[in-house]
Amino acid sequence: MKYYLLPSLLLLAGRVSAQTPTPPATPPQPGSANWYIFNQPLPEEKTKEEKKQLKEIREVKSAETSAPAAPAPVAAPASPPASPATPALPTPRSRREARSYQYQGALYVPLDPNTYRLIDRYAIKYGPDSLQDPHTSARPYTRAAAAHLGERLLGGDSLLYSQGSLSRADRFNAQYLLKDSWMFSATGDSLNASQRPFLTYFYRDQTDLYHVETKDFVFRLNPVLLLQGGKDSGEGSLSGLRYVNTRGASFEGLIDQRLGFYGFFADNQEAVPGWVQQRMTRDNLSGAPVAPHEGYTKPFKTSGTAYDFFTARGGITFAATKHINIQFAHDRNFIGNGYRSLILSDYSAPYFFLKFNTRVWKFNYQNIFAELTAQRENADQVYPKKYLALHHLSFDVTNNFNIGVFESEVSGGPGRGLEIQYLNPVIFYRAIEQQVGSADNALLGLDFKWNIQHRGQLYGQLVLDEFKIKEILAGNGWWANKQAVQLGGKLLDVAGVRNLDLQLEFNYIRPFTYEHENIYTSYQHYQQPLAHPMGANLTEVLAVVSYQPLPRLNLVAKGFYTVQGVDAQTPNGTNNYSGSNVLLSYNTRPLDATGQMVEYGYRVGSGDKNRLFHADFTASYQPRLNLFLDATLIARHQTLDQPTYYGAVSGNEVYASLALRWNIAQRLHEF
């Protein structure tokens, strides 16, 4: 089936995704759409005093109309100053005016670093709304929040190119956010209308192959396509065409405005470049390969460096009350404001979870209960399971300063199921862990963000895996001093250049952080880290520069410089583990002359010191909504003290590729 779907999808890509440029839209009319975020209604458009004045004016006009003519003119009562005229909202189509979204958004914006970079830009630049939304410390964001942000961008600015304070790229991005989340915006619904549907029923709007919209039911369906081809060269590279071939479909919908559902399904074949093959070799602990970001993987053909895997994500979201949202899904999550997350990232394979998000007053409280896979086995069997319980409490100290605390617990083991005491959403996990025997892996820490003058942001994270003040003050490199620190900043419109943004970030992770006694309690899922994709025992500095010179053209340059102590292969053939691979037990530490594990002397970078510079430049052009053409150049320089057992070598590697993407994010291997 996957072979004959491709021509059909390519035909659709050229023909049916065509869209006619929409005539310039006007800002939203006050009162035209009922906007609710987290079930907190926005302030009324007119105050009680204004309404009273309007009522008096109507009564005066009514009296003037019905009263007989007077012999002499009588001065009419003075009217209050007229408010500035507001351009009319484009006439909403279908049933959008009848909707009132009174709960948290029941659908989410799919995790995509490019889309979220735009949302974060405008959340910093224009500030939160009266309800402190979007809440950027926990991803994914709701579509309602993204659409409302787009409406706010357009509400105070003309859409004409020659007027207003928004750049052309900003207007395009605002309209993109509205069109892509049209289910939650009358403006977006109108802007998204297509002038030329295909065969009457298809592409009746610009973003969706097919959609259904009634008062109580919304459904949208789209094809998914990623065709990428490239060449790998240099030390450690792989010969032949390196490619990604992804075909699939995505859908999402709403029932009764409170129940959301979504799905993403794709069949994939990928011939990976050299550094990705080395990572897969290192993490192949059971004789079965696992592709980065994915689950079950099998070899494709006979090359040994090409793989076949099926991607499946989906779930339901229910607005249980005015302030509580519940998600039951197989997907990923991300906590933090950085490019990396030291708490929970979206690097690993999707996992099964139940999530509660409570948004009330200045608090956002998120509980995640997940079932993870401890290890992929090379056998036809049920893979060993383990469990994650995580809660993150975030508090808006002011409109521009937020601080959060988190705690997580990874538990499991042969013959042991879910520890139901961790299901308590308001308990202190570390206390419960001690009470049940202290066999699990607890992490805790905090994060913060500070938006400055609508031009920048400072953010950071602190993670404590083990913490003993006495050992830290001694400064002797005790192996169980396991902490991680992140500090970063974002600057918008650098040097006054519109749509030129910069992000700088520093990450520091001590050896053996996230590791534990065995695969059941280590901080990993399906043989992939749950936090930083490179694991631990590293210092990293990264920079991301993004520029949008034209509305449909995005240029993104990224640079990562990392010093990491990696696992080395000694001259006698044994492996010297350094605490960088979170898949391994911390009981694999090096041995001293007496055969005992070494307790002290561990510094960041100890082991086989690897100095890696990874540079990535990508130009993306969007000829149609959610259809992208990418040109990417990746250059890597790596220096190792000695060879590794998984094939990493010193030298340069260059990977160049072209890609066609349709309704899918880029596949990134930034490690």
C-alpha positions as CSV (number, residue, x, y, z in Angstrom):
1,M,0.0,0.0,0.0
2,K,2.8,2.4,0.9
3,Y,4.1,2.2,-2.7
4,Y,1.0,3.3,-4.6
5,L,0.0,6.0,-2.0
6,L,3.0,8.2,-2.9
7,P,1.9,9.2,-6.5
8,S,-1.5,10.1,-5.2
9,L,-0.1,12.2,-2.4
10,L,2.2,14.0,-4.8
11,L,-0.7,14.7,-7.1
12,L,-2.6,16.2,-4.2
13,A,0.4,18.2,-3.1
14,G,0.5,20.1,-6.4
15,R,-3.2,20.4,-7.2
16,V,-5.5,20.3,-4.2
17,S,-3.4,22.2,-1.7
18,A,-3.6,25.3,-3.9
19,Q,-5.0,28.3,-2.2
20,T,-6.1,31.7,-3.4
21,P,-4.6,34.6,-1.5
22,T,-7.3,35.9,0.8
23,P,-8.3,39.5,0.5
24,P,-6.9,41.7,3.3
25,A,-8.8,40.9,6.5
26,T,-9.7,43.4,9.1
27,P,-9.2,43.2,12.9
28,P,-11.7,41.4,15.0
29,Q,-15.0,43.2,15.8
30,P,-15.5,43.4,19.6
31,G,-18.0,40.9,20.7
32,S,-17.8,38.9,17.5
33,A,-16.3,35.9,19.1
34,N,-16.6,34.6,22.6
35,W,-13.0,34.0,23.7
36,Y,-12.4,32.0,26.8
37,I,-9.0,30.7,28.0
38,F,-9.0,28.2,30.8
39,N,-12.7,29.0,31.3
40,Q,-11.9,32.5,32.4
41,P,-13.9,35.0,30.3
42,L,-12.1,38.1,29.0
43,P,-13.2,41.5,30.3
44,E,-16.4,42.8,28.8
45,E,-15.9,45.2,25.9
46,K,-18.0,48.0,27.6
47,T,-18.0,48.8,31.3
48,K,-21.3,49.2,33.2
49,E,-20.9,53.0,33.1
50,E,-20.5,52.9,29.3
51,K,-23.6,50.7,29.0
52,K,-25.5,53.2,31.2
53,Q,-24.5,56.1,29.0
54,L,-25.5,54.1,25.8
55,K,-28.9,53.4,27.4
56,E,-29.4,57.1,28.2
57,I,-28.5,58.0,24.6
58,R,-31.0,55.5,23.2
59,E,-33.7,56.8,25.5
60,V,-33.0,60.4,24.4
61,K,-33.1,59.4,20.7
62,S,-36.4,57.5,21.3
63,A,-37.9,60.5,23.1
64,E,-36.8,62.8,20.2
65,T,-38.4,60.5,17.7
66,S,-41.8,60.3,19.4
67,A,-42.1,63.9,20.8
68,P,-44.0,66.6,18.8
69,A,-42.1,69.3,17.1
70,A,-41.3,72.3,19.3
71,P,-41.8,75.9,18.1
72,A,-38.2,76.7,18.9
73,P,-35.2,74.4,18.7
74,V,-34.1,72.9,21.9
75,A,-30.5,71.9,22.5
76,A,-30.1,68.1,22.7
77,P,-28.2,66.6,25.7
78,A,-24.5,66.2,25.0
79,S,-23.5,62.8,23.9
80,P,-20.3,61.1,25.3
81,P,-17.4,61.2,22.9
82,A,-17.6,58.5,20.3
83,S,-15.2,55.7,20.5
84,P,-12.8,55.2,17.6
85,A,-14.3,53.2,14.8
86,T,-13.3,49.6,14.7
87,P,-13.0,47.8,11.3
88,A,-15.6,45.1,10.8
89,L,-14.6,41.4,11.3
90,P,-14.8,39.3,8.1
91,T,-18.2,37.6,8.0
92,P,-17.8,34.2,9.8
93,R,-18.9,31.3,7.7
94,S,-20.9,28.3,8.8
95,R,-21.7,28.1,12.5
96,R,-18.7,29.8,14.1
97,E,-20.7,32.7,15.6
98,A,-22.9,30.2,17.5
99,R,-19.9,28.7,19.4
100,S,-18.8,29.7,22.9
101,Y,-15.6,28.0,24.1
102,Q,-16.1,28.1,27.8
103,Y,-13.3,25.6,28.8
104,Q,-9.6,25.0,28.3
105,G,-8.8,24.4,24.7
106,A,-9.6,20.8,23.9
107,L,-6.9,20.5,21.2
108,Y,-3.2,21.1,21.1
109,V,-0.7,22.6,18.7
110,P,1.5,19.7,17.6
111,L,5.1,19.8,18.9
112,D,7.2,21.5,16.3
113,P,10.2,23.7,17.2
114,N,9.6,26.0,14.3
115,T,5.9,26.7,15.1
116,Y,6.7,27.0,18.8
117,R,9.5,29.5,18.1
118,L,6.9,31.7,16.5
119,I,4.4,31.4,19.4
120,D,7.1,32.1,22.0
121,R,8.2,35.1,20.0
122,Y,4.8,36.7,20.2
123,A,4.2,35.7,23.8
124,I,7.3,37.6,24.7
125,K,6.7,40.5,22.3
126,Y,3.1,41.2,23.1
127,G,2.9,39.8,26.6
128,P,0.3,37.5,28.1
129,D,-3.4,38.2,28.0
130,S,-5.5,39.0,31.0
131,L,-5.4,35.3,31.9
132,Q,-1.6,34.9,31.6
133,D,-1.9,32.8,28.5
134,P,-0.2,31.2,26.6
135,H,1.5,29.5,29.5
136,T,4.9,28.7,27.9
137,S,6.4,26.6,30.7
138,A,4.6,23.4,29.6
139,R,4.1,22.2,26.1
140,P,2.1,21.5,24.0
141,Y,0.1,24.7,24.0
142,T,-3.7,24.7,23.4
143,R,-4.9,25.7,19.9
144,A,-7.3,28.1,21.6
145,A,-4.3,29.9,23.2
146,A,-2.4,30.0,19.8
147,A,-5.5,31.4,18.0
148,H,-6.2,34.0,20.6
149,L,-2.6,35.1,20.4
150,G,-3.0,35.5,16.6
151,E,-6.2,37.6,17.1
152,R,-4.4,39.9,19.5
153,L,-1.6,40.4,17.0
154,L,-4.1,41.5,14.4
155,G,-6.5,43.3,16.6
156,G,-4.6,46.5,17.0
157,D,-2.9,46.7,13.6
158,S,-4.0,47.1,10.0
159,L,-3.4,44.3,7.7
160,L,-2.4,46.6,4.9
161,Y,1.3,46.2,4.0
162,S,2.0,49.9,4.1
163,Q,0.4,50.6,7.5
164,G,0.6,49.5,11.1
165,S,3.4,48.4,13.4
166,L,3.5,44.7,12.3
167,S,6.0,43.6,9.7
168,R,4.8,41.6,6.7
169,A,6.2,38.5,8.2
170,D,4.5,39.1,11.5
171,R,1.1,39.6,9.8
172,F,1.7,36.4,7.9
173,N,2.6,34.5,11.0
174,A,-0.5,35.9,12.9
175,Q,-2.7,34.7,10.1
176,Y,-1.0,31.4,10.0
177,L,-1.7,30.8,13.7
178,L,-5.3,31.7,13.1
179,K,-5.8,29.6,10.0
180,D,-4.1,26.6,11.5
181,S,-6.3,26.7,14.6
182,W,-9.5,28.0,12.9
183,M,-11.8,25.9,15.1
184,F,-11.2,28.3,17.9
185,S,-11.4,31.6,16.1
186,A,-14.1,33.3,14.0
187,T,-11.4,35.4,12.4
188,G,-9.3,32.4,11.6
189,D,-12.3,30.5,10.2
190,S,-13.0,33.3,7.8
191,L,-9.4,33.9,6.8
192,N,-9.0,30.2,6.1
193,A,-11.8,29.9,3.6
194,S,-10.7,28.7,0.2
195,Q,-11.9,30.3,-3.0
196,R,-11.4,27.2,-5.1
197,P,-12.4,23.9,-3.4
198,F,-11.3,20.8,-5.1
199,L,-14.1,18.5,-6.4
200,T,-16.5,20.4,-4.2
201,Y,-15.7,18.6,-0.9
202,F,-11.9,18.8,-0.7
203,Y,-9.9,21.9,0.4
204,R,-12.9,24.0,1.2
205,D,-10.5,25.7,3.5
206,Q,-6.8,26.4,3.0
207,T,-5.4,24.1,5.7
208,D,-7.4,20.9,5.4
209,L,-7.9,18.2,2.8
210,Y,-11.3,17.5,4.2
211,H,-13.3,19.0,7.1
212,V,-16.7,18.8,8.7
213,E,-18.2,21.6,10.8
214,T,-21.4,21.7,12.7
215,K,-22.5,23.4,15.9
216,D,-21.4,20.4,18.0
217,F,-18.9,18.6,15.9
218,V,-15.7,19.6,14.1
219,F,-13.4,17.2,12.2
220,R,-10.4,17.8,10.0
221,L,-8.3,15.4,8.0
222,N,-4.9,15.9,6.3
223,P,-2.2,13.9,4.5
224,V,1.3,13.6,5.9
225,L,4.4,13.5,3.7
226,L,8.1,13.8,4.2
227,L,10.5,13.1,1.3
228,Q,14.1,13.9,2.1
229,G,17.3,13.0,0.4
230,G,20.9,13.8,1.2
231,K,24.5,12.9,1.0
232,D,26.8,12.2,4.0
233,S,30.6,12.7,3.7
234,G,33.7,12.8,5.9
235,E,35.0,10.7,8.8
236,G,32.4,8.4,10.2
237,S,30.0,9.1,7.3
238,L,28.0,6.5,5.4
239,S,28.0,6.1,1.6
240,G,25.0,6.1,-0.7
241,L,21.8,8.1,-0.6
242,R,20.7,9.0,2.9
243,Y,16.9,9.5,2.9
244,V,13.6,9.7,4.8
245,N,10.4,8.5,3.2
246,T,7.3,9.2,5.3
247,R,3.7,8.8,4.2
248,G,0.6,9.0,6.5
249,A,-2.4,11.0,7.7
250,S,-3.4,13.1,10.6
251,F,-6.8,14.1,12.0
252,E,-8.3,16.0,14.9
253,G,-11.8,17.0,16.0
254,L,-14.1,18.3,18.6
255,I,-17.3,17.0,20.1
256,D,-19.6,19.3,22.1
257,Q,-16.8,21.8,22.3
258,R,-15.4,19.9,25.3
259,L,-14.1,16.6,24.0
260,G,-11.2,16.7,21.7
261,F,-9.5,13.8,19.8
262,Y,-6.6,13.6,17.4
263,G,-4.3,11.1,15.7
264,F,-1.1,11.0,13.6
265,F,-0.1,7.9,11.8
266,A,2.8,7.4,9.4
267,D,4.9,4.7,7.8
268,N,8.6,5.5,7.6
269,Q,11.8,4.3,6.0
270,E,15.0,6.1,6.9
271,A,18.6,5.6,5.8
272,V,20.4,7.5,8.6
273,P,23.7,9.5,8.4
274,G,26.9,8.4,10.2
275,W,26.5,10.0,13.6
276,V,22.9,8.8,14.0
277,Q,24.1,5.2,13.2
278,Q,26.7,5.5,15.9
279,R,24.1,6.5,18.4
280,M,21.9,3.6,17.5
281,T,24.8,1.2,17.8
282,R,25.7,2.6,21.2
283,D,22.1,2.2,22.5
284,N,21.5,-1.2,21.0
285,L,21.7,-3.0,24.4
286,S,19.5,-6.0,23.5
287,G,20.4,-6.7,19.9
288,A,17.4,-4.7,18.6
289,P,17.8,-1.3,17.0
290,V,15.7,1.8,17.9
291,A,15.5,4.8,15.7
292,P,15.8,8.2,17.5
293,H,12.4,9.6,18.6
294,E,10.7,6.4,17.7
295,G,9.6,3.0,19.2
296,Y,9.6,-0.4,17.5
297,T,12.2,-0.4,14.7
298,K,13.3,-3.0,12.3
299,P,16.0,-3.1,9.6
300,F,15.0,-2.0,6.1
301,K,16.4,-4.1,3.2
302,T,19.9,-5.3,3.8
303,S,22.1,-2.2,4.0
304,G,22.4,-2.3,7.8
305,T,22.0,1.5,8.1
306,A,18.4,1.8,6.9
307,Y,15.4,1.3,9.1
308,D,11.6,0.8,9.0
309,F,9.3,2.1,11.7
310,F,5.7,3.1,12.1
311,T,4.8,6.3,14.0
312,A,1.5,6.5,15.9
313,R,0.4,9.3,18.2
314,G,-3.0,10.2,19.3
315,G,-5.5,10.5,22.2
316,I,-8.4,12.4,23.6
317,T,-8.6,15.6,25.7
318,F,-11.5,16.4,27.9
319,A,-12.4,19.8,29.5
320,A,-13.6,18.3,32.7
321,T,-14.4,21.6,34.5
322,K,-13.9,25.2,34.0
323,H,-10.3,25.0,35.1
324,I,-9.2,21.3,34.7
325,N,-8.3,19.7,31.4
326,I,-7.5,15.9,31.1
327,Q,-5.5,14.3,28.3
328,F,-5.4,10.6,27.8
329,A,-2.9,9.9,25.0
330,H,0.1,8.2,23.4
331,D,2.4,11.2,22.7
332,R,5.2,13.4,24.1
333,N,5.4,16.4,26.5
334,F,8.0,19.1,27.1
335,I,8.6,21.2,30.2
336,G,10.5,24.4,30.2
337,N,11.3,27.5,28.0
338,G,14.6,26.4,26.6
339,Y,15.7,24.7,23.4
340,R,16.6,21.7,25.5
341,S,14.8,20.6,28.6
342,L,16.5,19.1,31.6
343,I,13.2,18.1,33.2
344,L,11.2,16.4,30.4
345,S,11.8,16.8,26.7
346,D,10.2,15.6,23.5
347,Y,13.2,13.7,22.3
348,S,12.2,10.1,23.2
349,A,9.6,7.8,21.6
350,P,6.0,8.7,22.4
351,Y,4.6,7.1,25.5
352,F,1.2,6.3,27.0
353,F,0.1,8.9,29.7
354,L,-2.7,10.4,31.6
355,K,-2.3,14.2,32.2
356,F,-4.2,16.6,34.3
357,N,-3.7,20.4,33.7
358,T,-5.2,22.7,36.3
359,R,-5.2,26.4,35.5
360,V,-6.6,28.6,38.2
361,W,-5.8,32.1,39.5
362,K,-2.0,32.5,39.0
363,F,-1.2,28.8,39.2
364,N,-0.7,26.2,36.5
365,Y,-0.4,22.7,37.9
366,Q,0.3,19.7,35.7
367,N,0.3,16.0,36.6
368,I,1.6,13.3,34.3
369,F,1.3,9.6,34.9
370,A,3.0,7.6,32.2
371,E,3.7,4.0,31.3
372,L,7.2,3.6,29.8
373,T,9.1,0.8,28.1
374,A,12.2,-0.1,30.1
375,Q,14.0,-1.8,27.2
376,R,13.4,-3.0,23.7
377,E,14.0,-6.7,23.6
378,N,15.1,-8.7,20.5
379,A,12.3,-11.3,21.0
380,D,8.6,-11.7,20.4
381,Q,7.5,-10.9,23.9
382,V,5.9,-8.2,26.1
383,Y,8.7,-5.7,26.7
384,P,9.4,-4.8,30.3
385,K,7.5,-1.8,31.6
386,K,8.1,0.9,34.1
387,Y,6.2,4.0,35.3
388,L,6.7,7.8,35.5
389,A,4.8,10.1,37.9
390,L,5.6,13.8,37.4
391,H,4.1,17.0,38.7
392,H,5.0,20.6,37.8
393,L,3.6,23.6,39.7
394,S,4.0,27.0,38.0
395,F,3.2,30.3,39.6
396,D,2.9,33.7,37.8
397,V,4.6,36.1,40.3
398,T,4.0,39.0,38.0
399,N,2.7,39.3,34.4
400,N,6.3,38.8,33.1
401,F,7.9,36.6,35.8
402,N,7.1,32.9,36.4
403,I,8.7,30.4,38.7
404,G,7.9,26.6,38.9
405,V,8.9,23.6,40.9
406,F,8.7,20.0,39.8
407,E,9.2,16.5,41.1
408,S,9.3,13.1,39.3
409,E,9.5,9.5,40.2
410,V,10.5,6.6,38.0
411,S,9.5,3.2,39.4
412,G,9.2,-0.4,38.3
413,G,11.0,-3.8,38.3
414,P,10.4,-7.5,37.6
415,G,7.2,-8.6,39.1
416,R,6.3,-5.1,40.2
417,G,3.5,-3.1,38.7
418,L,2.4,0.5,39.1
419,E,3.0,2.0,42.6
420,I,-0.5,3.4,43.1
421,Q,0.6,5.7,45.9
422,Y,2.3,7.9,43.3
423,L,-1.2,8.5,41.8
424,N,-1.9,11.0,44.6
425,P,-1.7,14.3,42.7
426,V,-0.8,16.5,45.7
427,I,1.7,14.3,47.6
428,F,5.4,14.8,47.9
429,Y,6.8,11.9,45.9
430,R,10.2,11.7,47.7
431,A,8.3,11.0,51.0
432,I,6.3,8.3,49.4
433,E,9.4,6.7,47.9
434,Q,11.1,6.5,51.3
435,Q,7.9,5.1,52.8
436,V,7.7,2.2,50.3
437,G,11.4,1.3,50.5
438,S,13.3,3.9,48.6
439,A,14.0,1.7,45.5
440,D,12.8,4.2,42.9
441,N,14.5,7.2,41.2
442,A,13.3,10.6,42.4
443,L,14.2,13.9,40.7
444,L,13.2,17.4,41.8
445,G,14.0,21.0,40.9
446,L,12.8,24.3,39.7
447,D,12.5,26.4,36.6
448,F,11.8,30.1,35.8
449,K,11.3,32.6,33.1
450,W,11.4,36.4,33.0
451,N,10.2,38.4,30.1
452,I,12.0,41.7,29.8
453,Q,10.6,44.9,28.1
454,H,8.8,42.9,25.4
455,R,12.2,42.4,23.8
456,G,13.8,39.4,25.5
457,Q,13.5,36.6,28.0
458,L,15.7,35.0,30.6
459,Y,15.0,31.4,31.6
460,G,16.6,28.5,33.5
461,Q,16.2,25.1,35.1
462,L,17.8,23.3,38.1
463,V,17.5,19.5,38.5
464,L,18.6,17.6,41.6
465,D,19.0,13.9,41.2
466,E,21.1,13.4,44.4
467,F,22.1,16.2,46.7
468,K,24.4,16.2,49.7
469,I,25.7,19.5,50.9
470,K,28.7,18.0,52.7
471,E,29.9,16.3,49.5
472,I,29.3,19.3,47.3
473,L,31.3,21.6,49.7
474,A,34.1,19.1,49.8
475,G,34.6,19.5,46.1
476,N,36.1,16.0,45.6
477,G,33.9,14.9,42.8
478,W,31.7,12.4,44.5
479,W,30.0,10.3,41.9
480,A,26.5,10.8,43.4
481,N,26.6,14.6,43.2
482,K,24.1,14.5,40.4
483,Q,22.8,17.8,39.3
484,A,21.9,19.7,36.1
485,V,21.7,23.4,35.4
486,Q,20.3,25.4,32.5
487,L,20.5,29.1,31.9
488,G,19.4,30.8,28.7
489,G,18.1,33.9,27.0
490,K,16.1,35.1,24.0
491,L,16.4,38.4,22.2
492,L,13.9,39.6,19.6
493,D,14.5,41.9,16.6
494,V,18.2,41.9,17.2
495,A,19.9,45.3,16.4
496,G,16.5,46.6,15.3
497,V,16.2,44.1,12.4
498,R,12.6,42.9,12.3
499,N,12.1,39.2,12.6
500,L,15.7,38.5,13.5
501,D,15.8,36.6,16.8
502,L,18.6,35.1,18.8
503,Q,18.5,32.4,21.5
504,L,21.6,31.5,23.7
505,E,21.6,28.6,26.1
506,F,24.0,26.9,28.5
507,N,23.5,23.4,29.9
508,Y,25.6,21.7,32.6
509,I,24.9,18.1,33.6
510,R,27.1,16.2,36.0
511,P,28.2,12.5,35.5
512,F,25.6,9.8,36.3
513,T,22.7,12.3,36.4
514,Y,19.4,10.5,35.4
515,E,21.1,7.1,35.8
516,H,19.9,4.6,38.4
517,E,20.5,1.0,39.5
518,N,18.8,-0.6,36.4
519,I,16.7,-0.1,33.3
520,Y,13.5,0.0,35.4
521,T,14.4,3.1,37.3
522,S,16.7,5.1,35.0
523,Y,15.4,8.3,33.5
524,Q,14.9,6.9,29.9
525,H,12.1,5.4,27.8
526,Y,12.5,2.9,25.0
527,Q,16.3,3.2,25.2
528,Q,16.2,7.0,24.8
529,P,16.8,9.8,27.3
530,L,13.7,11.5,28.7
531,A,15.6,14.8,29.2
532,H,18.7,16.0,27.3
533,P,19.2,13.9,24.2
534,M,22.9,13.6,24.8
535,G,22.4,12.2,28.3
536,A,24.8,13.5,31.0
537,N,28.4,14.3,31.9
538,L,28.4,17.3,29.6
539,T,28.8,21.1,29.2
540,E,26.9,22.5,26.3
541,V,26.6,26.0,24.8
542,L,24.1,26.5,21.9
543,A,22.8,29.3,19.8
544,V,19.8,29.6,17.5
545,V,19.5,32.5,15.1
546,S,16.2,32.7,13.1
547,Y,15.4,35.3,10.4
548,Q,12.3,35.7,8.3
549,P,13.2,38.1,5.5
550,L,10.0,37.2,3.6
551,P,6.6,36.0,4.9
552,R,7.0,32.5,3.4
553,L,10.8,32.2,3.9
554,N,12.5,31.2,7.2
555,L,16.3,31.0,7.7
556,V,17.4,29.2,10.9
557,A,21.1,28.7,11.9
558,K,21.9,26.6,14.9
559,G,25.3,25.9,16.6
560,F,26.0,23.4,19.4
561,Y,29.3,23.2,21.2
562,T,29.5,20.3,23.7
563,V,32.3,18.9,25.9
564,Q,31.3,15.5,27.1
565,G,33.0,12.6,28.8
566,V,31.9,9.6,26.8
567,D,32.4,5.8,27.2
568,A,35.8,4.7,26.1
569,Q,37.3,1.4,25.0
570,T,40.5,0.6,26.9
571,P,43.5,-1.0,25.3
572,N,42.6,-4.4,26.8
573,G,39.2,-4.3,25.1
574,T,37.1,-3.5,28.1
575,N,34.7,-0.5,28.3
576,N,35.3,2.4,30.6
577,Y,32.0,3.9,31.5
578,S,31.9,7.6,32.3
579,G,28.4,8.4,33.5
580,S,27.2,9.9,30.2
581,N,24.8,7.2,28.9
582,V,21.6,7.3,31.0
583,L,20.7,3.8,29.7
584,L,23.4,2.2,31.9
585,S,23.4,1.6,35.6
586,Y,25.5,3.8,37.8
587,N,27.0,0.6,39.2
588,T,29.1,0.3,36.0
589,R,31.5,2.9,37.4
590,P,35.3,2.2,36.8
591,L,37.0,-0.1,39.3
592,D,40.1,0.7,41.4
593,A,43.1,-1.5,42.1
594,T,41.1,-3.4,44.7
595,G,38.2,-4.1,42.4
596,Q,35.9,-1.6,44.1
597,M,34.0,1.0,42.2
598,V,35.6,4.4,42.3
599,E,33.7,6.8,44.5
600,Y,35.5,10.2,43.9
601,G,37.2,12.2,41.2
602,Y,34.3,12.6,38.7
603,R,34.2,15.9,36.9
604,V,32.1,17.0,33.9
605,G,34.0,15.8,30.9
606,S,35.9,12.9,32.7
607,G,36.2,9.8,30.6
608,D,36.9,9.9,26.9
609,K,36.6,13.6,26.4
610,N,34.6,14.4,23.3
611,R,34.6,17.9,21.9
612,L,31.8,18.3,19.4
613,F,30.7,21.2,17.3
614,H,27.4,20.6,15.4
615,A,26.3,23.4,13.0
616,D,23.0,23.3,11.2
617,F,21.7,25.8,8.6
618,T,18.2,25.4,7.2
619,A,16.2,27.5,4.7
620,S,12.5,26.7,4.6
621,Y,10.1,28.0,2.1
622,Q,6.3,27.6,2.5
623,P,4.6,27.9,-0.9
624,R,1.3,26.7,0.6
625,L,0.0,26.5,4.2
626,N,1.9,23.6,6.0
627,L,3.7,22.6,2.8
628,F,7.5,23.2,3.1
629,L,10.6,23.0,1.0
630,D,13.7,22.6,3.1
631,A,17.4,22.9,2.2
632,T,19.7,21.8,5.0
633,L,23.4,21.8,5.6
634,I,24.9,20.1,8.7
635,A,28.6,20.3,9.5
636,R,30.1,18.4,12.5
637,H,33.6,18.5,13.9
638,Q,34.5,16.0,16.6
639,T,37.6,15.4,18.7
640,L,38.0,12.3,20.8
641,D,40.8,11.3,23.1
642,Q,40.5,7.6,22.1
643,P,38.2,5.4,20.1
644,T,34.8,4.4,21.3
645,Y,33.2,1.0,21.1
646,Y,30.3,2.2,19.0
647,G,32.3,3.7,16.1
648,A,32.6,7.4,16.9
649,V,35.8,8.9,15.5
650,S,37.6,12.2,15.4
651,G,37.2,14.3,12.3
652,N,34.7,16.2,10.2
653,E,31.4,15.1,8.8
654,V,29.1,17.0,6.4
655,Y,25.5,16.2,5.6
656,A,23.5,18.1,2.9
657,S,19.9,17.4,2.1
658,L,16.7,18.6,0.4
659,A,13.2,17.8,1.8
660,L,9.5,18.2,0.9
661,R,7.4,18.3,4.1
662,W,3.6,18.4,4.2
663,N,1.8,18.6,7.6
664,I,4.9,17.3,9.5
665,A,7.8,18.7,11.5
666,Q,11.4,18.3,10.5
667,R,13.2,15.2,11.7
668,L,16.1,16.4,13.8
669,H,19.1,14.6,15.1
670,E,20.9,17.2,17.2
671,F,23.2,15.1,19.4
